[in-house]
Amino acid sequence: MQDTNAGSIGGAFMLFVAGAAIGGLLVALNTPKTGPELREDLKALGRRARNKAEGLAGDAEGAWDNLKGKAGSAGEAVKQDLGEMAKR
C-alpha cells in the first residue's frame, strides 16, 4: 500500500522552497542596493533557506521513524493475533 500523504508532503515542501526562493530573489532584485549589499543579502537568504530546509528534513525524518515504529508495532500485534488464532 502506498502512502499518498508522504508524497503530498514532499510536493508541498518543494513548492514551499521554490516559492520562498523566488519570492526572496524578487525582493532582493527590486530593492535599491549596491552589489556587495545585494550579494550579502542573497547569501543570508540562502543560509535561512538552508536552515529551514534542514529543520524540515529533520522533522520529516522524525515523522518517518515514528511511522516505521508504528508499522512495526502493528505488524507484531497482527503476528501475535495470528499465532493465537492458529493455536485454537
C-alpha positions in Angstrom: 0.0 0.0 0.0 1.4 3.4 -1.0 1.3 6.3 1.5 -0.1 9.2 -0.6 0.3 11.6 2.3 4.1 11.3 2.2 4.0 12.3 -1.5 1.9 15.3 -0.9 4.1 16.4 2.0 7.2 16.2 -0.3 5.5 18.1 -3.1 4.3 20.8 -0.7 7.8 21.1 0.7 9.3 21.5 -2.7 6.7 24.1 -3.6 7.4 26.0 -0.4 11.1 26.0 -1.0 10.7 27.1 -4.7 8.2 29.9 -3.7 10.5 31.1 -0.9 13.5 31.2 -3.3 11.5 33.0 -6.0 10.0 35.5 -3.5 13.3 36.2 -1.9 15.0 36.7 -5.2 12.3 39.1 -6.4 12.5 41.2 -3.3 16.3 41.3 -3.4 16.3 42.3 -7.1 13.7 45.1 -6.6 15.5 46.8 -3.7 18.0 49.6 -4.4 21.2 48.2 -3.0 24.9 48.2 -4.0 26.4 45.0 -5.4 28.1 43.9 -2.2 24.9 44.6 -0.2 22.8 42.6 -2.6 25.3 39.7 -2.6 25.3 39.6 1.2 21.5 39.7 1.3 21.4 36.8 -1.2 23.9 34.8 1.0 21.8 35.4 4.1 18.7 34.4 2.2 20.4 31.2 1.1 21.5 30.4 4.7 18.0 31.0 6.0 16.5 28.7 3.3 19.1 26.0 4.0 18.5 26.2 7.8 14.7 26.0 7.2 15.1 23.0 4.8 17.4 21.2 7.3 14.8 21.7 10.0 12.0 20.4 7.8 14.1 17.5 6.8 14.8 16.7 10.5 11.0 16.9 11.1 10.3 14.6 8.2 12.9 12.1 9.4 11.4 12.0 12.8 7.9 11.5 11.4 9.2 8.7 9.2 10.9 7.0 12.1 7.6 7.3 14.1 5.7 5.8 11.2 8.1 2.9 10.9 7.8 2.2 14.6 4.0 2.2 14.5 4.0 -0.1 11.5 6.4 -2.4 13.2 4.2 -2.5 16.3 1.1 -3.1 14.3 2.9 -5.9 12.4 3.9 -7.5 15.7 0.3 -7.3 17.0 -1.0 -8.9 13.9 1.6 -11.6 14.1 0.7 -12.3 17.7 -3.0 -12.4 16.9 -2.4 -14.8 14.1 -0.3 -17.0 16.3 -3.1 -17.1 19.0 -5.7 -17.9 16.3 -3.6 -20.7 15.0 -3.4 -22.3 18.5 -7.2 -22.5 18.7 
